[in-house]
């Protein structure tokens, strides 16, 4: 009797494991944010930004390593918060700046202008020429990298944190370099700075990341925002579901550009289901893009890109739908496996990612049912004495 109980429990366990496996396979993945970690950079001079802050605070063009190994240069836009080098940073829209009371929200256009007209967007030689043409006598007739970093960062803090560079002693203990830093600072915050009002386009972003609807509808739109070129479109789609434009025309990777709107075209006879698509793009993470700490409970400096570079990026979107109020859908006329692999010419599809666990789950269910049938037959067999 004990052996029968163990067998029954084993059969139920196998069936339960199969159901859990198939449920896990059906859970859609979330979009991949553009993330990076702090690594190195170019040091600037220490500066005095007045009361309320250290009068000898360091400046730095901070290196940010993105997930694909690309490195971009960034500046701090939150002077009173330390830099947690171990915490990943994630790209955000300007409107999603975590502290709504920050001066960044009032002055971000001015900061954007500084990034496009300061170092390293403009090299030291170009900045030196601008300053000398304005009548500034530079130390040794040139501008060093350390001076350029200090002047640019100080100008950003002026707008992001409402600080003012100490004009009498901008670089404590170094009057000659201080004069150069002050000249660059005054140029970057002065009347030439009329602001850059347009936020740089996201390197790669899909908005929204998820939507729901009913079979028979176009579920969307999912708007693509990118500063680069879409190279791949990979999908996980049940049979008959397609990725289309608003007119229902099926889309391929080379037809998707910035501001494209994508839809899941779900047949009217489809059962309850879910699907996803993934885009891959080569895109520059543009000057002016904002990065904040991935963990909101652990504060770290917010950084803004000052030196863009090309990166390999991915993003996903998912859709779920309910069956329409009608009779059960007819069987697949082609006898397929229910997965539509929408593959661009040289692109891999992720369709098999759900198929394999589903097959394994089916086999486990069959095994569990077999165990239960065997138990029933054994239970009904006369005992031999």
N, C-alpha and C positions, 0 to 999 in steps of 0.2 A: 504493500500500500504506500509505503514511504517512497518507493521508486516512482510510482505513478504520480504522486504529488510533485516530486521534483521535476518529472517530465512535463507536467502541466504548467508548472511555474516557468520552466525553461521556454516552453512554447509561447507563453504570454510575454515573457521578457524579450524574446526575439522579435515578436510582433510590435511591441512597444518601442523597441530600439529602432525598428524600421520606420515607424511613424515619425519619431523624433528626427531621424536623419532626413526624411523627406521634407518635414517642416523647416528644418535648418536650410535645406537647399533652396527653398522658396523665398527666404528672406532676402530682399534686395539690398545691395551694397549702397553706401552713402557716397557722396561726391568727395573727390580728393582735393583738399585745399592746397594752395601753394604755401609750403612751409619751409623753414630754414633754421639754422642755428648759427650763433655768433662765432666768428673765427677770425682773429687778427684784424688787420686794417692798417691805416696810416696815422701815426700819432701827430697831434698838433701841440702848440704851446699851451701852458697853463694861463688862464685869464682871470681877471677880477670883474665879476658881473654884479657887484654891489651888495647892498644890505639884504639879509634874508638868505643868502647863499654863501658858500665858502668863497673867500676872496682870492683863492688860488686853486681854481677848479680846472681839471684836465679836459682837453678836447681831443676828439679822435674821429676820423673817418672810419666807421666800424664795418668790418667785413661780415657779410651774411652769406653763409653757404646754403644754397637751396638743395632740395632733395636729390636732384640729378647731378649734383657736384658743381653747378654754376655758382660763381661768387659775384655778388653785387656790393657796392659801397653804399653805406647808409649813415645818416646823422640822427642824433637823439632829438626827440621833440617832447621830452618830459624830464626836465633838469633835476627835479627833486626825487627821482626814483632811481635806485641802483640797477645795474645791468646784471641780470641772472644769465650767465653764459651757458648754463645747462638746460635752460628752458626753451623749447621750440617756439618759434614765432610764426604767425599765420597772417597771410595777406588779407586786408580788410578794405572796404570802401571808406572814403572820408566820412560819410554820414554815419558809419558804424564805429566811430571813435568812441571808446568806452566811457570817457569822462565828458559828459555833455556840457559841463561848466568850464572846461578848459579853454584857454585863449586860442588854442589851435583851431577851434570851430569858427571863430571870428576872423582869423587871419591866415587861413590855409592857402588862399590865393597868393598872398604875399610870400609865404614860405615856398610855394611852388615856383614863384619867380626867382627867388634866391637860388633854389636848386638848379635852375636852368641857366643862371648867370654867374654862379659862384664856382668854387672848386669841388669836384674835378671835371664838371661839365665843360667849364672853360679852364684850360691849362694855365700854369703859373705865368708863362710868357705872355699869353693873351690878357690875363688879368693885370699884369705889370704894365702893359701898354695902355690899357684903359685908365689906370691910375695916373701914370705919367702924363697922359694926354689931358688929364684933369688938373695938372699942375702939382702933383704929389712928387716929392723927392724921396725915392725909396732907398732903404738901406742897401748899400752896395749896388744900387741901380736895378735891383731885381727883387722878386718875391719868392721866398722859399716855400716848400710844401708845408712845413710846419706853420708858417705864418698864414698861408692860404686856408688851411684847415681851421685854424683858430678864428680867423676873421669870418669864415662862412658859418661855422657852428655858432659863434656868438650872435651873428645876425639872425639865425634861425631861432635861437632862444629868445631873442628880443620879441619875436612875434608869437612863439609857442608858449612862453612862460612869463612874458612881460618883464624881462630883465633889461638892464642897461649896462653896457660896457663902461668901466671906469675910465673916463677920458684923460684923467690926470696920470693914471698908472695902469693901462690896460693889461700889460704883461708884467706882473710883479718882478722887479729886479732886472728887467731887460728893456730899457727905454728905447733903444734903436729898433728892435723887433716890434715893440709895442706901437710905435708910430706907424709901421707898415700894416699891422693888424687893424689898428683904428681906422686907417684910410680905407681899407677894403670893407670893413664893417659899415662905415658911414655911406659908402657907395651903395652897398646892398640893401640898406634900410631907407635910403634917401628917396628923393622925388622920382628918380628913374624907375623905382620899383612901383609899377602900376598894377602888379598882380597878374597871374595867369589863371583865368577863371575856369578853364576846362580841366576837369580831373582826367588824368591819363587813363586810357582804356585798360581794363583788367587784362592781365596776360592771358588767362583763360578762365572763364566763369560761365556757369549755366544757371539761369534763374527762371523759375524756382528749381529746387533740387528734386522735388517730388510733387505729383498731382494724382488725383483720383477721378474716376468717372464711371460711365456706364457703357457696356458693349454697344457698338453701333455708332459711337461718337468718335470725333477726333479729340484726343485728350492732350491738352496743352493750352497755350503755347509754352515752349521752353526756349527762352531767348539766350542766344550765345553771344557772349562779349569776349572779344579777344583782340590783342594787338599783333597777332601772328597769323600763321597759316595752318589750317586744319589738315593734318596728314592722315589720320585714321578715324574711321567710324566702326566700332565693334558693337554688336548687339546680342542680347539674350532675349529672344522673342518666341512666344508660343506660335503654333501654326496659324498662318493667316494675318498676323499682326505686322504692320510695316511702319517705318519711320518716314514721314512725309512733310510737305509744306502745308500751308493753310488750304490749298486747293486740292490736297490729296495726292499730289505727285510725289512718288518715292524719291528720297534724297540719297546722294552718295557724298563721300567726304569732300571731294573737290568742288561741290556745290554749296558747302557750308562756309559762311564768312561772318565777320563781325555784324551783329544785330540780326542774323538769321533766326527765324522762329521755327522750331521743330515740333512735330506732333506724333503721338502714337495713334495710328489708324487701326482701330479694333473692330473686327467684323461683328455684325449684329447678332450672329448665332454663337458667339464665343461664350464659354463658361467663365465663371469668376477666375480672375488671373492677375498676373503681375508681369512686368517686363522692364528692361533697362537698356540704355545705350551709353557708350563711353566714347569720348572724343580725346584724341591726342593731337597736340599742336606744338610746333616750334615757335616760340614767341619771346620777345624781349620783356623782362620785368621792368617797366618804364620808370624813368625818373619821376618822382612824385607819388609812387605807390606806397601805401602805408602798411606796416607790419606791427602786430601787437602780440603779447604773450598768449600762447595757446591755452594755458591754464589761468582762468580769470581769478582764481583764488590765490595765486602766487604771483605777485606783482614783479614786473621787470620793465625796463625802459621801452617806450614805444619808439620805433625807428621808421624813418622815411628814406626812400631810395634816392640816392644822389648820383649813382653811376649804374646805368642799366647794362644788361647783357642778355644774350639769347639763352633760353632754357627749354628743356623738353618737359612738357606739362600734360596732365590728364585731368579730366573731370567727368562725372557721371550724373545721370538723372534717371529717375524711376517713375513708373506709373502703375497704379492698381485700378481694377475695374470690377464692377458687379455685372452678372449676366442680365440681359434685358428680360422683361416680363413676357416670355414666350416659351414654346415647347423646347425640349432638350435639343441641343445642337446635334446635327447628323454626324456620323463618324467621318474621320478624315478620308476623303475619297482616294487619296494617293497612298493610304496605308503607311504614312510617315510616322515619325516619333513625336510629333507635336512641337518640335523646336524648329523655328525658322532662322536659318543662319544668314543674316544680311551681311555679306562680306564684300567690301570694296576690292578692286582688282588684285591688289597685293597685300590685303589686310587680313589678319586673323580675326575670327569671330569667337566670342566667348560663349556661344550657344551650348557647347558640350559641358560647361561648368555645372549646369543643372541636370543634364541628361545622365551623367555617370552616377551621381548619388541616387537619382531616381531608379535606375536599373538595379543598383545594389539594394535599395530599399525594397523594391519589388521582390527580389530573390529572398530577402530576409522574411518578408511577409509570407511567401509561399512555403518557406521552411517552417515557419511558426504554425501555419495552418496544417501542414503535414504532421507535425508533432501532435497537434490536438486531435486529428483524425485517428492517428495511431493509438492515442490514449483511449479514445472512445471504443475502438474495436477491441482493445485489450480488456477494457472494463466489461464488455458484453460477452467475452469468451468464457465458456464454463471452466471452472477450476478442476484440474486433474488431481485426484486424491491418491 
